[in-house]
Amino acid sequence: MGERERGPQDIDTGERMATLARATGDATKHQARGEHETEEGARYTVDPAEVEALIARWPEAPQTAARQLLGQYGAPNEATPTKLFWYRNGPWKRTVLTSDVVTHNFPSPHSDYLTQYIDYRVPADQFDALARFDGSCLVDRTTGEAAGRCDSEAANFLTLNLMHDIVSGKTSVEAARQTYAEQMAAYTLGRAAPYAERFQFAVPAGGTEDPDESMIAGAMVRQTVGKVKDLLTGGEEEPSRG
């Protein structure tokens, strides 16, 4: 069986246990060090000449965005043939620019290729509202991050400012969508558009993560009992759903 044909079911029990142990150990060490997940990447810088060689083959729109970001934030911290990464650049926790575009029609047809992250805890009961507001407003409960993914930094400021207004109860989803269209039109025409120019709220500096709670200990005990029964009876009972 080739590597590409292997799946989770093909990993033996010993390696499955070792994988869980390694992941648990890494989590404990990371928590003890108290390091932020962007600190390691921020220590590197890519040579500008290498960046130019990479983006030379990119589509025009993300290539132009790459040069704008290079002028504003300097060389990225990491680069691949299809992606550039900046860490701790300006007000952003992380900026990812890609040559792979995603078609998006709100508020007007365009392509998404610029994703910018901040630390922000979104309550779980607000995820649905944000999905209805803008499909390119991205939230991650575990890491405590929120991101805007669009075609410009201005659009990402706008997305996240309105996200905050929705989460804080300042505005509704419908009103936020209308404000987005108005502010983006104003910004494009060179009129005042503060929501597209800077953050209108204090961006958290860490402490937004939600690691959830562990439930594996009890499950491991129950499954160990089941494993012993399997060995004694030669069968395997259905896993418990409750």
Buried (B, 14 or more C-beta within 10 A) or exposed (E): EEEEEEEEEEEEEEEEEEEEEEEEEEEEEEEEEEEBBBEEBBEEEBEEEEBEEBBEEBEEBBBEBBEBBBEEBEBBBBBEEBBBBBBBBEEBBBBBBBBEBBEBEBBEEBBBBBBBBBBBBBEEEBEEBBEBBBBBBBBBBEBBBBBBBBBBBBBBBBBBBBBBBBBEEEBEBEBBBEBBEBBBEBBBEEEEBBBBBEBBBEBBEEEBBBEEEEEEEEEEEEBEEBEEEEEEEEEEEEEEEE
